[in-house]
Amino acid sequence: MCQYCQGTSYIDNDLLIEFDDSEELVDTVKVYVTSKAKLFLHNDYGAVTVPIKYCPMCGRELQGGADETNA
Ligand SMILES: [Zn+2]
């Protein structure tokens, strides 16, 4: 477990990465991991969660979330 995946909410975890692909306006996307096995991305316009199996930083297997990829 690391500071990126310790908490069940992204608020508890360190920012994984942020990026801005827009050339005209500031539209920074911030990406977090949660211990509920989700990658959480958000910007000023919305948010999306993506199921993941492992923390991309420490490699810990993440559990607790519904795993839509395992149908
Ligand atoms: Zn981790």
N, CA, C, O and the ligand as a Tripos MOL2 file, in Angstrom:
@<TRIPOS>MOLECULE
protein
  285   283    72     0     0
PROTEIN
NO_CHARGES

@<TRIPOS>ATOM
      1 N           0.8470   -1.1950    0.0000 N.3       1 MET1
      2 CA          0.0000    0.0000    0.0000 C.3       1 MET1
      3 C           0.8850    1.2490    0.0000 C.2       1 MET1
      4 O           1.9440    1.2750    0.6270 O.2       1 MET1
      5 N           0.4350    2.2710   -0.7070 N.am      2 CYS2
      6 CA          1.2220    3.4920   -0.7900 C.3       2 CYS2
      7 C           0.3040    4.7000   -0.6130 C.2       2 CYS2
      8 O          -0.9010    4.5460   -0.4140 O.2       2 CYS2
      9 N           0.8630    5.8710   -0.6830 N.am      3 GLN3
     10 CA          0.0630    7.0840   -0.4710 C.3       3 GLN3
     11 C          -0.9200    7.3470   -1.6000 C.2       3 GLN3
     12 O          -1.7750    8.2250   -1.4820 O.2       3 GLN3
     13 N          -0.8100    6.5950   -2.6960 N.am      4 TYR4
     14 CA         -1.7200    6.7850   -3.8220 C.3       4 TYR4
     15 C          -2.9610    5.9000   -3.7280 C.2       4 TYR4
     16 O          -3.9810    6.2050   -4.3460 O.2       4 TYR4
     17 N          -2.8910    4.8110   -2.9650 N.am      5 CYS5
     18 CA         -4.0080    3.8650   -2.9500 C.3       5 CYS5
     19 C          -4.4680    3.5190   -1.5400 C.2       5 CYS5
     20 O          -5.2160    2.5570   -1.3680 O.2       5 CYS5
     21 N          -4.0510    4.2620   -0.5380 N.am      6 GLN6
     22 CA         -4.3680    3.8780    0.8380 C.3       6 GLN6
     23 C          -5.8310    4.1040    1.1910 C.2       6 GLN6
     24 O          -6.3940    3.3370    1.9730 O.2       6 GLN6
     25 N          -6.4650    5.1440    0.6320 N.am      7 GLY7
     26 CA         -7.8290    5.4990    1.0350 C.3       7 GLY7
     27 C          -8.8780    4.9950    0.0690 C.2       7 GLY7
     28 O          -8.6090    4.8170   -1.1190 O.2       7 GLY7
     29 N         -10.0970    4.7630    0.5920 N.am      8 THR8
     30 CA        -11.1810    4.3170   -0.2790 C.3       8 THR8
     31 C         -11.6930    5.4500   -1.1520 C.2       8 THR8
     32 O         -12.2570    5.2010   -2.2180 O.2       8 THR8
     33 N         -11.5070    6.6960   -0.7160 N.am      9 SER9
     34 CA        -11.9040    7.8470   -1.5180 C.3       9 SER9
     35 C         -10.6650    8.5130   -2.0820 C.2       9 SER9
     36 O          -9.6080    8.5090   -1.4510 O.2       9 SER9
     37 N         -10.7940    9.0850   -3.2690 N.am     10 TYR10
     38 CA         -9.6600    9.7840   -3.8760 C.3      10 TYR10
     39 C          -9.1820   10.9460   -3.0270 C.2      10 TYR10
     40 O          -8.0160   11.3330   -3.0990 O.2      10 TYR10
     41 N         -10.0760   11.5060   -2.2220 N.am     11 ILE11
     42 CA         -9.7110   12.6550   -1.3880 C.3      11 ILE11
     43 C          -8.5990   12.2790   -0.4080 C.2      11 ILE11
     44 O          -7.7760   13.1140   -0.0340 O.2      11 ILE11
     45 N          -8.5890   11.0160   -0.0010 N.am     12 ASP12
     46 CA         -7.6010   10.5620    0.9690 C.3      12 ASP12
     47 C          -6.2450   10.2620    0.3350 C.2      12 ASP12
     48 O          -5.2640   10.0390    1.0430 O.2      12 ASP12
     49 N          -6.1890   10.2560   -0.9810 N.am     13 ASN13
     50 CA         -4.9840    9.7850   -1.6510 C.3      13 ASN13
     51 C          -4.2570   10.9000   -2.3840 C.2      13 ASN13
     52 O          -4.8490   11.9140   -2.7560 O.2      13 ASN13
     53 N          -2.9690   10.6910   -2.5840 N.am     14 ASP14
     54 CA         -2.1770   11.6680   -3.3160 C.3      14 ASP14
     55 C          -2.5520   11.6420   -4.7940 C.2      14 ASP14
     56 O          -2.9570   10.6150   -5.3380 O.2      14 ASP14
     57 N          -2.4050   12.7900   -5.4140 N.am     15 LEU15
     58 CA         -2.6590   12.9010   -6.8510 C.3      15 LEU15
     59 C          -1.6940   12.0140   -7.6260 C.2      15 LEU15
     60 O          -0.4790   12.0790   -7.4390 O.2      15 LEU15
     61 N          -2.2560   11.1880   -8.4950 N.am     16 LEU16
     62 CA         -1.4320   10.2710   -9.2750 C.3      16 LEU16
     63 C          -0.7480   11.0050  -10.4220 C.2      16 LEU16
     64 O           0.4690   10.9390  -10.5920 O.2      16 LEU16
     65 N          -1.5720   11.7110  -11.2080 N.am     17 ILE17
     66 CA         -1.0270   12.4550  -12.3460 C.3      17 ILE17
     67 C          -2.0530   13.5000  -12.7540 C.2      17 ILE17
     68 O          -3.2490   13.3250  -12.5170 O.2      17 ILE17
     69 N          -1.5980   14.5760  -13.3590 N.am     18 GLU18
     70 CA         -2.5340   15.5240  -13.9430 C.3      18 GLU18
     71 C          -2.0140   15.9310  -15.3030 C.2      18 GLU18
     72 O          -0.8050   15.9810  -15.5310 O.2      18 GLU18
     73 N          -2.9450   16.2240  -16.2120 N.am     19 PHE19
     74 CA         -2.5300   16.6150  -17.5540 C.3      19 PHE19
     75 C          -3.5730   17.5440  -18.1660 C.2      19 PHE19
     76 O          -4.7190   17.5960  -17.7200 O.2      19 PHE19
     77 N          -3.1630   18.2600  -19.1720 N.am     20 ASP20
     78 CA         -4.0210   19.2340  -19.8370 C.3      20 ASP20
     79 C          -3.7240   19.1820  -21.3290 C.2      20 ASP20
     80 O          -2.6860   19.6590  -21.7880 O.2      20 ASP20
     81 N          -4.6500   18.5970  -22.0720 N.am     21 ASP21
     82 CA         -4.4410   18.4570  -23.5160 C.3      21 ASP21
     83 C          -5.0070   19.6180  -24.3140 C.2      21 ASP21
     84 O          -4.8170   19.6950  -25.5280 O.2      21 ASP21
     85 N          -5.7010   20.5200  -23.6350 N.am     22 SER22
     86 CA         -6.3400   21.6160  -24.3570 C.3      22 SER22
     87 C          -5.3490   22.7440  -24.6060 C.2      22 SER22
     88 O          -4.5450   23.0730  -23.7340 O.2      22 SER22
     89 N          -5.4070   23.3310  -25.7880 N.am     23 GLU23
     90 CA         -4.5360   24.4540  -26.1060 C.3      23 GLU23
     91 C          -5.2360   25.7790  -25.8780 C.2      23 GLU23
     92 O          -4.5680   26.8060  -25.7580 O.2      23 GLU23
     93 N          -6.5750   25.7920  -25.8140 N.am     24 GLU24
     94 CA         -7.3010   27.0450  -25.7300 C.3      24 GLU24
     95 C          -7.7310   27.4130  -24.3170 C.2      24 GLU24
     96 O          -7.7530   28.5930  -23.9670 O.2      24 GLU24
     97 N          -8.0700   26.4310  -23.5100 N.am     25 LEU25
     98 CA         -8.5400   26.7530  -22.1760 C.3      25 LEU25
     99 C          -7.8760   25.8280  -21.1530 C.2      25 LEU25
    100 O          -7.3770   24.7510  -21.4790 O.2      25 LEU25
    101 N          -7.8930   26.2820  -19.9470 N.am     26 VAL26
    102 CA         -7.3510   25.4590  -18.8800 C.3      26 VAL26
    103 C          -8.3600   24.3670  -18.5450 C.2      26 VAL26
    104 O          -9.4740   24.6600  -18.1110 O.2      26 VAL26
    105 N          -7.9860   23.1540  -18.7380 N.am     27 ASP27
    106 CA         -8.8850   22.0210  -18.5330 C.3      27 ASP27
    107 C          -8.0660   20.8600  -17.9820 C.2      27 ASP27
    108 O          -7.8990   19.8310  -18.6370 O.2      27 ASP27
    109 N          -7.5770   21.0410  -16.8080 N.am     28 THR28
    110 CA         -6.6740   20.0590  -16.2310 C.3      28 THR28
    111 C          -7.4400   18.8420  -15.7330 C.2      28 THR28
    112 O          -8.3830   18.9710  -14.9520 O.2      28 THR28
    113 N          -7.0420   17.6840  -16.1770 N.am     29 VAL29
    114 CA         -7.6060   16.4290  -15.7070 C.3      29 VAL29
    115 C          -6.7030   15.8810  -14.6040 C.2      29 VAL29
    116 O          -5.4880   15.7780  -14.7680 O.2      29 VAL29
    117 N          -7.3200   15.5370  -13.4850 N.am     30 LYS30
    118 CA         -6.5710   14.9580  -12.3750 C.3      30 LYS30
    119 C          -6.9750   13.5000  -12.2020 C.2      30 LYS30
    120 O          -8.1520   13.1530  -12.2980 O.2      30 LYS30
    121 N          -5.9940   12.6590  -11.9480 N.am     31 VAL31
    122 CA         -6.2260   11.2230  -11.8790 C.3      31 VAL31
    123 C          -5.7850   10.7090  -10.5090 C.2      31 VAL31
    124 O          -4.6750   10.9750  -10.0470 O.2      31 VAL31
    125 N          -6.6820    9.9740   -9.8850 N.am     32 TYR32
    126 CA         -6.3960    9.3640   -8.5920 C.3      32 TYR32
    127 C          -6.6980    7.8680   -8.6630 C.2      32 TYR32
    128 O          -7.4190    7.4070   -9.5480 O.2      32 TYR32
    129 N          -6.1360    7.1260   -7.7220 N.am     33 VAL33
    130 CA         -6.4990    5.7320   -7.5150 C.3      33 VAL33
    131 C          -7.3010    5.6730   -6.2250 C.2      33 VAL33
    132 O          -7.0540    6.4570   -5.3080 O.2      33 VAL33
    133 N          -8.2610    4.7500   -6.1390 N.am     34 THR34
    134 CA         -8.8990    4.4910   -4.8560 C.3      34 THR34
    135 C          -8.7080    3.0250   -4.4920 C.2      34 THR34
    136 O          -8.5210    2.1740   -5.3620 O.2      34 THR34
    137 N          -8.7580    2.7450   -3.2060 N.am     35 SER35
    138 CA         -8.5980    1.3640   -2.7580 C.3      35 SER35
    139 C          -9.8260    0.5220   -3.0860 C.2      35 SER35
    140 O          -9.8330   -0.6850   -2.8470 O.2      35 SER35
    141 N         -10.8740    1.1590   -3.6360 N.am     36 LYS36
    142 CA        -12.0430    0.4200   -4.1260 C.3      36 LYS36
    143 C         -11.8300   -0.0730   -5.5530 C.2      36 LYS36
    144 O         -12.7910   -0.3950   -6.2510 O.2      36 LYS36
    145 N         -10.5920   -0.1310   -5.9810 N.am     37 ALA37
    146 CA        -10.2470   -0.6700   -7.2960 C.3      37 ALA37
    147 C         -10.7920    0.1780   -8.4390 C.2      37 ALA37
    148 O         -11.3190   -0.3340   -9.4270 O.2      37 ALA37
    149 N         -10.6500    1.4790   -8.2740 N.am     38 LYS38
    150 CA        -11.0800    2.3940   -9.3280 C.3      38 LYS38
    151 C          -9.9650    3.3880   -9.6360 C.2      38 LYS38
    152 O          -9.2110    3.8140   -8.7620 O.2      38 LYS38
    153 N          -9.8970    3.7330  -10.9070 N.am     39 LEU39
    154 CA         -9.1430    4.8920  -11.3330 C.3      39 LEU39
    155 C         -10.1630    6.0220  -11.4670 C.2      39 LEU39
    156 O         -11.1680    5.8760  -12.1630 O.2      39 LEU39
    157 N          -9.9020    7.1400  -10.8040 N.am     40 PHE40
    158 CA        -10.8680    8.2400  -10.7730 C.3      40 PHE40
    159 C         -10.2640    9.4470  -11.4790 C.2      40 PHE40
    160 O          -9.2300    9.9700  -11.0660 O.2      40 PHE40
    161 N         -10.9260    9.8840  -12.5530 N.am     41 LEU41
    162 CA        -10.4480   11.0190  -13.3300 C.3      41 LEU41
    163 C         -11.4920   12.1270  -13.2420 C.2      41 LEU41
    164 O         -12.6890   11.8690  -13.3710 O.2      41 LEU41
    165 N         -11.0410   13.3520  -13.0250 N.am     42 HIS42
    166 CA        -12.0130   14.4390  -13.0530 C.3      42 HIS42
    167 C         -11.3730   15.7330  -13.5190 C.2      42 HIS42
    168 O         -10.1640   15.9370  -13.4050 O.2      42 HIS42
    169 N         -12.2290   16.6020  -14.0500 N.am     43 ASN43
    170 CA        -11.8290   17.9640  -14.3780 C.3      43 ASN43
    171 C         -12.9960   18.8770  -14.0360 C.2      43 ASN43
    172 O         -13.8920   18.4740  -13.2940 O.2      43 ASN43
    173 N         -13.0040   20.0960  -14.5580 N.am     44 ASP44
    174 CA        -14.0620   21.0360  -14.2160 C.3      44 ASP44
    175 C         -15.4170   20.6180  -14.7640 C.2      44 ASP44
    176 O         -16.4400   21.1270  -14.3070 O.2      44 ASP44
    177 N         -15.4560   19.7210  -15.7130 N.am     45 TYR45
    178 CA        -16.6870   19.4110  -16.4160 C.3      45 TYR45
    179 C         -17.3060   18.0780  -16.0310 C.2      45 TYR45
    180 O         -18.4540   17.8090  -16.3870 O.2      45 TYR45
    181 N         -16.5880   17.2560  -15.3260 N.am     46 GLY46
    182 CA        -17.1620   15.9830  -14.9460 C.3      46 GLY46
    183 C         -16.1180   15.0520  -14.3940 C.2      46 GLY46
    184 O         -14.9610   15.4170  -14.1850 O.2      46 GLY46
    185 N         -16.5700   13.8210  -14.1630 N.am     47 ALA47
    186 CA        -15.6830   12.8300  -13.5890 C.3      47 ALA47
    187 C         -16.0580   11.4660  -14.1510 C.2      47 ALA47
    188 O         -17.1950   11.2410  -14.5670 O.2      47 ALA47
    189 N         -15.1000   10.5760  -14.1580 N.am     48 VAL48
    190 CA        -15.3490    9.2240  -14.6240 C.3      48 VAL48
    191 C         -14.5050    8.2810  -13.7720 C.2      48 VAL48
    192 O         -13.3950    8.6210  -13.3600 O.2      48 VAL48
    193 N         -15.0440    7.1020  -13.5160 N.am     49 THR49
    194 CA        -14.2630    6.0910  -12.8200 C.3      49 THR49
    195 C         -14.0550    4.9030  -13.7450 C.2      49 THR49
    196 O         -14.9350    4.5380  -14.5250 O.2      49 THR49
    197 N         -12.9010    4.3200  -13.6440 N.am     50 VAL50
    198 CA        -12.5340    3.1860  -14.4710 C.3      50 VAL50
    199 C         -12.0600    2.0700  -13.5400 C.2      50 VAL50
    200 O         -11.2030    2.3090  -12.6890 O.2      50 VAL50
    201 N         -12.5980    0.8560  -13.6830 N.am     51 PRO51
    202 CA        -12.1390   -0.2240  -12.8090 C.3      51 PRO51
    203 C         -10.7130   -0.6560  -13.1470 C.2      51 PRO51
    204 O         -10.3630   -0.8170  -14.3160 O.2      51 PRO51
    205 N          -9.9100   -0.8370  -12.1250 N.am     52 ILE52
    206 CA         -8.5530   -1.3410  -12.3040 C.3      52 ILE52
    207 C          -8.3130   -2.4420  -11.2830 C.2      52 ILE52
    208 O          -9.0290   -2.5370  -10.2860 O.2      52 ILE52
    209 N          -7.3300   -3.2540  -11.5220 N.am     53 LYS53
    210 CA         -7.0570   -4.3780  -10.6250 C.3      53 LYS53
    211 C          -5.8850   -4.1250   -9.6860 C.2      53 LYS53
    212 O          -5.8480   -4.6440   -8.5710 O.2      53 LYS53
    213 N          -4.9380   -3.3310  -10.1400 N.am     54 TYR54
    214 CA         -3.7320   -3.1310   -9.3440 C.3      54 TYR54
    215 C          -3.3900   -1.6490   -9.2680 C.2      54 TYR54
    216 O          -3.6510   -0.8850  -10.1980 O.2      54 TYR54
    217 N          -2.8060   -1.2640   -8.1510 N.am     55 CYS55
    218 CA         -2.3060    0.0980   -8.0290 C.3      55 CYS55
    219 C          -1.1550    0.2870   -9.0200 C.2      55 CYS55
    220 O          -0.2120   -0.5040   -9.0350 O.2      55 CYS55
    221 N          -1.2320    1.3370   -9.8480 N.am     56 PRO56
    222 CA         -0.1630    1.5340  -10.8330 C.3      56 PRO56
    223 C           1.1510    1.9960  -10.2190 C.2      56 PRO56
    224 O           2.1810    1.9840  -10.8940 O.2      56 PRO56
    225 N           1.1370    2.3980   -8.9660 N.am     57 MET57
    226 CA          2.3570    2.8850   -8.3330 C.3      57 MET57
    227 C           3.0640    1.8030   -7.5270 C.2      57 MET57
    228 O           4.2700    1.6150   -7.6870 O.2      57 MET57
    229 N           2.3430    1.0860   -6.6630 N.am     58 CYS58
    230 CA          2.9940    0.0980   -5.7970 C.3      58 CYS58
    231 C           2.6770   -1.3400   -6.2120 C.2      58 CYS58
    232 O           3.3070   -2.2710   -5.7100 O.2      58 CYS58
    233 N           1.7190   -1.5390   -7.1130 N.am     59 GLY59
    234 CA          1.4190   -2.8800   -7.5950 C.3      59 GLY59
    235 C           0.5070   -3.6850   -6.7130 C.2      59 GLY59
    236 O           0.2550   -4.8580   -6.9900 O.2      59 GLY59
    237 N           0.0000   -3.0800   -5.6470 N.am     60 ARG60
    238 CA         -0.8990   -3.8000   -4.7440 C.3      60 ARG60
    239 C          -2.1900   -4.1810   -5.4680 C.2      60 ARG60
    240 O          -2.7240   -3.3990   -6.2540 O.2      60 ARG60
    241 N          -2.6840   -5.3880   -5.1950 N.am     61 GLU61
    242 CA         -3.9640   -5.7920   -5.7660 C.3      61 GLU61
    243 C          -5.0730   -5.0620   -5.0330 C.2      61 GLU61
    244 O          -5.1610   -5.1080   -3.8060 O.2      61 GLU61
    245 N          -5.9240   -4.3830   -5.8050 N.am     62 LEU62
    246 CA         -7.0030   -3.5870   -5.2200 C.3      62 LEU62
    247 C          -8.2770   -4.4090   -5.1640 C.2      62 LEU62
    248 O          -8.5960   -5.1420   -6.1000 O.2      62 LEU62
    249 N          -9.0090   -4.2830   -4.0550 N.am     63 GLN63
    250 CA        -10.2400   -5.0530   -3.8770 C.3      63 GLN63
    251 C         -11.3130   -4.1670   -3.3100 C.2      63 GLN63
    252 O         -11.0270   -3.0640   -2.8430 O.2      63 GLN63
    253 N         -12.5520   -4.6320   -3.3420 N.am     64 GLY64
    254 CA        -13.6330   -3.9330   -2.6780 C.3      64 GLY64
    255 C         -14.6280   -3.3100   -3.6220 C.2      64 GLY64
    256 O         -15.7760   -3.0940   -3.2350 O.2      64 GLY64
    257 N         -14.2410   -3.0120   -4.8370 N.am     65 GLY65
    258 CA        -15.1600   -2.4180   -5.7840 C.3      65 GLY65
    259 C         -15.8220   -3.4940   -6.6260 C.2      65 GLY65
    260 O         -15.3200   -4.6120   -6.7440 O.2      65 GLY65
    261 N         -16.9680   -3.1310   -7.2140 N.am     66 ALA66
    262 CA        -17.5940   -4.0280   -8.1910 C.3      66 ALA66
    263 C         -16.6870   -4.1030   -9.4150 C.2      66 ALA66
    264 O         -16.2490   -3.0740   -9.9300 O.2      66 ALA66
    265 N         -16.4150   -5.2790   -9.8660 N.am     67 ASP67
    266 CA        -15.4710   -5.4560  -10.9620 C.3      67 ASP67
    267 C         -16.2330   -5.7400  -12.2540 C.2      67 ASP67
    268 O         -16.5780   -6.8850  -12.5450 O.2      67 ASP67
    269 N         -16.4870   -4.6980  -13.0130 N.am     68 GLU68
    270 CA        -17.2740   -4.8400  -14.2330 C.3      68 GLU68
    271 C         -16.5240   -5.6070  -15.3200 C.2      68 GLU68
    272 O         -17.1440   -6.1360  -16.2430 O.2      68 GLU68
    273 N         -15.2130   -5.6720  -15.2200 N.am     69 THR69
    274 CA        -14.4320   -6.3490  -16.2560 C.3      69 THR69
    275 C         -14.4290   -7.8640  -16.0480 C.2      69 THR69
    276 O         -13.9200   -8.6050  -16.8890 O.2      69 THR69
    277 N         -14.9950   -8.3230  -14.9340 N.am     70 ASN70
    278 CA        -14.9100   -9.7400  -14.5920 C.3      70 ASN70
    279 C         -16.2500  -10.4450  -14.8150 C.2      70 ASN70
    280 O         -16.5580  -11.4100  -14.1160 O.2      70 ASN70
    281 N         -17.0400   -9.9830  -15.7630 N.am     71 ALA71
    282 CA        -18.3690  -10.5240  -16.0030 C.3      71 ALA71
    283 C         -18.3020  -11.9140  -16.6270 C.2      71 ALA71
    284 O         -19.3390  -12.5200  -16.8970 O.2      71 ALA71
    285 ZN         -0.3800    1.7930   -4.1670 Zn       72 ZN72
@<TRIPOS>BOND
     1     1     2 1
     2     2     3 1
     3     3     4 2
     4     3     5 am
     5     5     6 1
     6     6     7 1
     7     7     8 2
     8     7     9 am
     9     9    10 1
    10    10    11 1
    11    11    12 2
    12    11    13 am
    13    13    14 1
    14    14    15 1
    15    15    16 2
    16    15    17 am
    17    17    18 1
    18    18    19 1
    19    19    20 2
    20    19    21 am
    21    21    22 1
    22    22    23 1
    23    23    24 2
    24    23    25 am
    25    25    26 1
    26    26    27 1
    27    27    28 2
    28    27    29 am
    29    29    30 1
    30    30    31 1
    31    31    32 2
    32    31    33 am
    33    33    34 1
    34    34    35 1
    35    35    36 2
    36    35    37 am
    37    37    38 1
    38    38    39 1
    39    39    40 2
    40    39    41 am
    41    41    42 1
    42    42    43 1
    43    43    44 2
    44    43    45 am
    45    45    46 1
    46    46    47 1
    47    47    48 2
    48    47    49 am
    49    49    50 1
    50    50    51 1
    51    51    52 2
    52    51    53 am
    53    53    54 1
    54    54    55 1
    55    55    56 2
    56    55    57 am
    57    57    58 1
    58    58    59 1
    59    59    60 2
    60    59    61 am
    61    61    62 1
    62    62    63 1
    63    63    64 2
    64    63    65 am
    65    65    66 1
    66    66    67 1
    67    67    68 2
    68    67    69 am
    69    69    70 1
    70    70    71 1
    71    71    72 2
    72    71    73 am
    73    73    74 1
    74    74    75 1
    75    75    76 2
    76    75    77 am
    77    77    78 1
    78    78    79 1
    79    79    80 2
    80    79    81 am
    81    81    82 1
    82    82    83 1
    83    83    84 2
    84    83    85 am
    85    85    86 1
    86    86    87 1
    87    87    88 2
    88    87    89 am
    89    89    90 1
    90    90    91 1
    91    91    92 2
    92    91    93 am
    93    93    94 1
    94    94    95 1
    95    95    96 2
    96    95    97 am
    97    97    98 1
    98    98    99 1
    99    99   100 2
   100    99   101 am
   101   101   102 1
   102   102   103 1
   103   103   104 2
   104   103   105 am
   105   105   106 1
   106   106   107 1
   107   107   108 2
   108   107   109 am
   109   109   110 1
   110   110   111 1
   111   111   112 2
   112   111   113 am
   113   113   114 1
   114   114   115 1
   115   115   116 2
   116   115   117 am
   117   117   118 1
   118   118   119 1
   119   119   120 2
   120   119   121 am
   121   121   122 1
   122   122   123 1
   123   123   124 2
   124   123   125 am
   125   125   126 1
   126   126   127 1
   127   127   128 2
   128   127   129 am
   129   129   130 1
   130   130   131 1
   131   131   132 2
   132   131   133 am
   133   133   134 1
   134   134   135 1
   135   135   136 2
   136   135   137 am
   137   137   138 1
   138   138   139 1
   139   139   140 2
   140   139   141 am
   141   141   142 1
   142   142   143 1
   143   143   144 2
   144   143   145 am
   145   145   146 1
   146   146   147 1
   147   147   148 2
   148   147   149 am
   149   149   150 1
   150   150   151 1
   151   151   152 2
   152   151   153 am
   153   153   154 1
   154   154   155 1
   155   155   156 2
   156   155   157 am
   157   157   158 1
   158   158   159 1
   159   159   160 2
   160   159   161 am
   161   161   162 1
   162   162   163 1
   163   163   164 2
   164   163   165 am
   165   165   166 1
   166   166   167 1
   167   167   168 2
   168   167   169 am
   169   169   170 1
   170   170   171 1
   171   171   172 2
   172   171   173 am
   173   173   174 1
   174   174   175 1
   175   175   176 2
   176   175   177 am
   177   177   178 1
   178   178   179 1
   179   179   180 2
   180   179   181 am
   181   181   182 1
   182   182   183 1
   183   183   184 2
   184   183   185 am
   185   185   186 1
   186   186   187 1
   187   187   188 2
   188   187   189 am
   189   189   190 1
   190   190   191 1
   191   191   192 2
   192   191   193 am
   193   193   194 1
   194   194   195 1
   195   195   196 2
   196   195   197 am
   197   197   198 1
   198   198   199 1
   199   199   200 2
   200   199   201 am
   201   201   202 1
   202   202   203 1
   203   203   204 2
   204   203   205 am
   205   205   206 1
   206   206   207 1
   207   207   208 2
   208   207   209 am
   209   209   210 1
   210   210   211 1
   211   211   212 2
   212   211   213 am
   213   213   214 1
   214   214   215 1
   215   215   216 2
   216   215   217 am
   217   217   218 1
   218   218   219 1
   219   219   220 2
   220   219   221 am
   221   221   222 1
   222   222   223 1
   223   223   224 2
   224   223   225 am
   225   225   226 1
   226   226   227 1
   227   227   228 2
   228   227   229 am
   229   229   230 1
   230   230   231 1
   231   231   232 2
   232   231   233 am
   233   233   234 1
   234   234   235 1
   235   235   236 2
   236   235   237 am
   237   237   238 1
   238   238   239 1
   239   239   240 2
   240   239   241 am
   241   241   242 1
   242   242   243 1
   243   243   244 2
   244   243   245 am
   245   245   246 1
   246   246   247 1
   247   247   248 2
   248   247   249 am
   249   249   250 1
   250   250   251 1
   251   251   252 2
   252   251   253 am
   253   253   254 1
   254   254   255 1
   255   255   256 2
   256   255   257 am
   257   257   258 1
   258   258   259 1
   259   259   260 2
   260   259   261 am
   261   261   262 1
   262   262   263 1
   263   263   264 2
   264   263   265 am
   265   265   266 1
   266   266   267 1
   267   267   268 2
   268   267   269 am
   269   269   270 1
   270   270   271 1
   271   271   272 2
   272   271   273 am
   273   273   274 1
   274   274   275 1
   275   275   276 2
   276   275   277 am
   277   277   278 1
   278   278   279 1
   279   279   280 2
   280   279   281 am
   281   281   282 1
   282   282   283 1
   283   283   284 2
@<TRIPOS>SUBSTRUCTURE
     1 MET1         2 RESIDUE 1 A MET
     2 CYS2         6 RESIDUE 1 A CYS
     3 GLN3        10 RESIDUE 1 A GLN
     4 TYR4        14 RESIDUE 1 A TYR
     5 CYS5        18 RESIDUE 1 A CYS
     6 GLN6        22 RESIDUE 1 A GLN
     7 GLY7        26 RESIDUE 1 A GLY
     8 THR8        30 RESIDUE 1 A THR
     9 SER9        34 RESIDUE 1 A SER
    10 TYR10       38 RESIDUE 1 A TYR
    11 ILE11       42 RESIDUE 1 A ILE
    12 ASP12       46 RESIDUE 1 A ASP
    13 ASN13       50 RESIDUE 1 A ASN
    14 ASP14       54 RESIDUE 1 A ASP
    15 LEU15       58 RESIDUE 1 A LEU
    16 LEU16       62 RESIDUE 1 A LEU
    17 ILE17       66 RESIDUE 1 A ILE
    18 GLU18       70 RESIDUE 1 A GLU
    19 PHE19       74 RESIDUE 1 A PHE
    20 ASP20       78 RESIDUE 1 A ASP
    21 ASP21       82 RESIDUE 1 A ASP
    22 SER22       86 RESIDUE 1 A SER
    23 GLU23       90 RESIDUE 1 A GLU
    24 GLU24       94 RESIDUE 1 A GLU
    25 LEU25       98 RESIDUE 1 A LEU
    26 VAL26      102 RESIDUE 1 A VAL
    27 ASP27      106 RESIDUE 1 A ASP
    28 THR28      110 RESIDUE 1 A THR
    29 VAL29      114 RESIDUE 1 A VAL
    30 LYS30      118 RESIDUE 1 A LYS
    31 VAL31      122 RESIDUE 1 A VAL
    32 TYR32      126 RESIDUE 1 A TYR
    33 VAL33      130 RESIDUE 1 A VAL
    34 THR34      134 RESIDUE 1 A THR
    35 SER35      138 RESIDUE 1 A SER
    36 LYS36      142 RESIDUE 1 A LYS
    37 ALA37      146 RESIDUE 1 A ALA
    38 LYS38      150 RESIDUE 1 A LYS
    39 LEU39      154 RESIDUE 1 A LEU
    40 PHE40      158 RESIDUE 1 A PHE
    41 LEU41      162 RESIDUE 1 A LEU
    42 HIS42      166 RESIDUE 1 A HIS
    43 ASN43      170 RESIDUE 1 A ASN
    44 ASP44      174 RESIDUE 1 A ASP
    45 TYR45      178 RESIDUE 1 A TYR
    46 GLY46      182 RESIDUE 1 A GLY
    47 ALA47      186 RESIDUE 1 A ALA
    48 VAL48      190 RESIDUE 1 A VAL
    49 THR49      194 RESIDUE 1 A THR
    50 VAL50      198 RESIDUE 1 A VAL
    51 PRO51      202 RESIDUE 1 A PRO
    52 ILE52      206 RESIDUE 1 A ILE
    53 LYS53      210 RESIDUE 1 A LYS
    54 TYR54      214 RESIDUE 1 A TYR
    55 CYS55      218 RESIDUE 1 A CYS
    56 PRO56      222 RESIDUE 1 A PRO
    57 MET57      226 RESIDUE 1 A MET
    58 CYS58      230 RESIDUE 1 A CYS
    59 GLY59      234 RESIDUE 1 A GLY
    60 ARG60      238 RESIDUE 1 A ARG
    61 GLU61      242 RESIDUE 1 A GLU
    62 LEU62      246 RESIDUE 1 A LEU
    63 GLN63      250 RESIDUE 1 A GLN
    64 GLY64      254 RESIDUE 1 A GLY
    65 GLY65      258 RESIDUE 1 A GLY
    66 ALA66      262 RESIDUE 1 A ALA
    67 ASP67      266 RESIDUE 1 A ASP
    68 GLU68      270 RESIDUE 1 A GLU
    69 THR69      274 RESIDUE 1 A THR
    70 ASN70      278 RESIDUE 1 A ASN
    71 ALA71      282 RESIDUE 1 A ALA
    72 ZN72       285 GROUP 0 **** ****
